[in-house]
């Protein structure tokens, strides 16, 4: 298999990434796709599947509760700094711990 990536800066505010995959053992002909990007002054986040982020609040809350049980020998509320991290996820949808 051969993967070819071509990065083209169309102008100051635009870029194209063209990816071609060639694998004669798998496909009858090479195939390509293009990603067009536009300049932004916003923060850039990694492009990745975020389905896990929807459950992150519960995962973090559960983990903090387990830590609290282990550390105190009894149930208690998660630590304040952990709650702040969970609230951050709720407010902006991103993990920024």
C-alpha positions as CSV (number, residue, x, y, z in Angstrom):
1,X,0.0,0.0,0.0
2,X,1.2,3.5,-0.8
3,X,-0.3,6.6,0.7
4,X,0.5,10.0,-0.8
5,X,-0.3,13.3,0.9
6,X,-0.2,16.6,-0.9
7,X,-0.4,19.8,1.0
8,X,-1.2,22.9,-1.0
9,X,-1.5,26.4,0.3
10,X,-4.1,28.0,-2.1
11,X,-3.7,31.5,-0.6
12,X,-3.0,33.1,2.7
13,X,-6.2,31.8,4.4
14,X,-6.7,28.4,2.7
15,X,-5.0,25.1,2.5
16,X,-5.9,21.8,0.8
17,X,-4.7,18.4,1.8
18,X,-5.1,15.7,-0.8
19,X,-4.6,12.1,0.2
20,X,-4.4,9.2,-2.3
21,X,-4.4,5.6,-1.3
22,X,-3.0,3.0,-3.8
23,X,-3.2,-0.7,-2.9
24,X,-3.7,-3.0,-6.0
25,X,-4.2,-6.0,-3.7
26,X,-7.2,-4.4,-2.1
27,X,-8.8,-2.0,-4.6
28,X,-9.1,-2.0,-8.3
29,X,-7.9,1.5,-8.6
30,X,-6.3,4.2,-6.4
31,X,-8.7,6.5,-4.5
32,X,-8.3,10.0,-3.2
33,X,-10.0,12.5,-0.9
34,X,-9.4,16.1,-0.1
35,X,-9.6,18.1,3.1
36,X,-10.0,21.9,2.7
37,X,-8.9,24.0,5.6
38,X,-9.6,27.7,6.3
39,X,-7.5,29.9,8.5
40,X,-8.9,30.7,11.9
41,X,-7.8,32.7,14.9
42,X,-9.6,30.3,17.2
43,X,-7.8,27.6,19.1
44,X,-7.0,24.4,17.1
45,X,-8.0,21.1,18.6
46,X,-6.9,17.7,17.5
47,X,-9.5,16.2,15.1
48,X,-10.5,13.0,16.7
49,X,-13.6,11.1,17.5
50,X,-15.2,12.7,20.5
51,X,-17.8,10.1,21.4
52,X,-15.9,9.3,24.6
53,X,-16.2,12.9,25.7
54,X,-19.9,12.5,26.2
55,X,-19.3,9.9,28.9
56,X,-16.2,11.6,30.3
57,X,-18.2,13.4,33.0
58,X,-19.4,10.1,34.4
59,X,-16.1,8.4,34.1
60,X,-14.3,11.2,36.0
61,X,-17.0,11.4,38.7
62,X,-16.9,7.7,39.2
63,X,-13.1,7.6,39.3
64,X,-13.0,10.4,41.9
65,X,-15.6,8.7,44.0
66,X,-13.6,5.5,44.0
67,X,-10.4,7.4,44.9
68,X,-12.3,9.1,47.8
69,X,-13.5,5.7,49.0
70,X,-10.1,4.3,48.9
71,X,-8.4,7.3,50.6
72,X,-11.0,7.9,53.3
73,X,-12.3,4.4,53.9
74,X,-15.8,5.7,53.4
75,X,-17.9,7.5,50.8
76,X,-17.5,11.2,50.4
77,X,-17.8,13.8,47.7
78,X,-15.1,14.1,45.1
79,X,-12.4,16.7,45.7
80,X,-13.1,20.3,44.7
81,X,-10.4,20.4,42.0
82,X,-11.9,17.3,40.4
83,X,-15.3,18.8,40.4
84,X,-13.8,21.9,38.7
85,X,-12.4,19.7,35.9
86,X,-15.8,18.0,35.5
87,X,-17.5,21.3,35.3
88,X,-15.0,22.5,32.7
89,X,-15.9,19.5,30.5
90,X,-19.6,20.3,31.0
91,X,-19.2,23.9,30.0
92,X,-17.0,23.7,26.9
93,X,-17.1,20.0,25.9
94,X,-13.4,19.6,25.9
95,X,-11.0,18.0,28.3
96,X,-8.6,20.7,29.5
97,X,-7.1,19.3,32.7
